[in-house]
Amino acid sequence: MEVPIAHAANEVEADMIIVRLRGAGIDAFSKGPDLPGFGASGGMGIYVADADAARARDLLAEPEISDEELAELSEEAGEEYLEPGG
């Protein structure tokens, strides 16, 4: 049985969540409203097997990148931007 574990604002965000889950070995899929005209802009539910739900929620609760890594990448990007030819 599949259970909802997350909500995405649109299809693109849903795909990003699914890729992250599948990268951790958790099979996931999205399901959106069956309303004509909403297309990729409608909200999407992310579903996994009941047995994987706790692990999936834990994974999504962890940031993909730490604050330290983000600061380091930001600093490196700023240095490249300021260098001649950057």
N, C-alpha and C positions, 0 to 999 in steps of 0.2 A: 504494500500500500504506500502511495506517495503522499507526502505532507508538505504544506507550504513552509518555507523557512526564511524567505525574504521577499521584499517587494522592490521592483525597479520602476522608475518613472517612465521608461520607454524601452523599446526593443534593443537599442544599442547598449544601454546600461545593463539590461538583462543578459545580453551576450557576454559582457565583460565579467559579470558575476559567474555565469556558467563556465566560462573558460577557466576562471580561478578555481572553482570547485573541481572541475574535471582534471585540472593539473595536479590536484591533491588526491586523485583517484576516486572522486565522488561523482557518480552519474547524476546529472541534473538536467532539468528542462524547464522552459518557461511556458506560461499560459496566460493569455491576455483576454480582455473582454471580447466576446463575439459580437461586436457591434460594427456594422458597416461604416466606413469613413474614418475610423480611428487609426487604422494602419499602424505604423511604427511609433506613433505618438501616444498611444494609450498605455496605461499602467500595466505592468506584467507581474504575475506571481512567479516565484522561483520554487520549484518542487524537487525534492529528493526522496529516496526511499526512507521509510520510517526509521530503519536501523541506522541510517547515516545522518539523521537530522541533528543530533547533538554535536557531532563532529563538524558538520557543515556550519552550524551556528557559531561554534567556537572559532573556526577558521575565518569566517567573515567578521568576527568581532576583533580580530587582530589586524592592525594596519599592514598593508602590503610593503610599506617602506617606513622605516623608523624616522623619528624627528631628526636624529643625528644624520642619517643618510640623506634626508631631504635638505638639510642645511648645507651639507658638504657638496651635494650636487648643485645647489643654488649658488654657492660660492664659486665653484668651478665654472659654472655658466657665466657668471659675472666677470670673472677673470678673462675668459675667452672673448667676451664681448668687448672688453676694454683693450685687448691686445691689438696692435696694428694688423690689419688684414682679417680681424675676427668679427 
